[in-house]
């Protein structure tokens, strides 16, 4: 039986395009491999031969090459495919080079910067980007200018309109709503994937994967009229169908994140 999440040696999150990020909490190779094998056995269609990015940013020091190589080989033996290391220190870069793996940055942004300071919420930055001039101008040129009084045209910046899908999302298709919500008026088929930086609304059956808050927004939600999802995720926190109570299957359901735990409830 898999250990509870707080006891797990590695925390698995689902990234924007379905690539999993394995953040190492405890460098126990045997336990990490065992946990991954259990995930693959529970949901082979989702995790079998899945691409995984290995993130050593949660450790006090970068592991040595022999230990890291044993972990990479063990994960492959468990049924997944480590494809890169998450970015980190210079030692981490050197380790990636020794292992023959690339370094990818975007997944670590949801945790912290390499020096350990918390990162700004990427979803908020995506919704309200700073003007280019303000980001690049020197401090002396920014200070004295008084802000102009707001006008009807500038008082409130409009949000990006949500993306609407009028036809079914079929098996093998992937739909991504960048910087906004996604509304599907019909169904999401088995093997399909819908992704949004905001919330996801499905007015028919949800049978594939739904990943809301893809850039790290913890306030995103998933709503569907008929729940059969293979996987649901919000800001990287996920559940597969085997984790869902039987009483919610086929029901109208909402999914949200609360205290870093994914919650599901029937819609009244």
Buried (B, 14 or more C-beta within 10 A) or exposed (E): EEEEEEEBBBBBBBBBEBBBBBBBBEBBBEBBBBBBBBBBEBBEEBBEEBBBBBBBBBBEEBBEEEEBBBBBEBBBEBBBEBBBBBBBBEEBBEBBEEBEBEBBEBBBBBBEBBEEEEEEBBBEBBBEEEEEEEEEEEEEEEEEEEEEEEEEEEEEEEEBEBBEBEEBBEEEBBBBBBBBBBBBEBBBBBBBBBBBBBBBBBBBBBBBBBBBBBBBBBBBBBBBBBBBBBBBBBBBBBBBBEEBEEEBEEBEBBBBBEEEEBBBEEEE
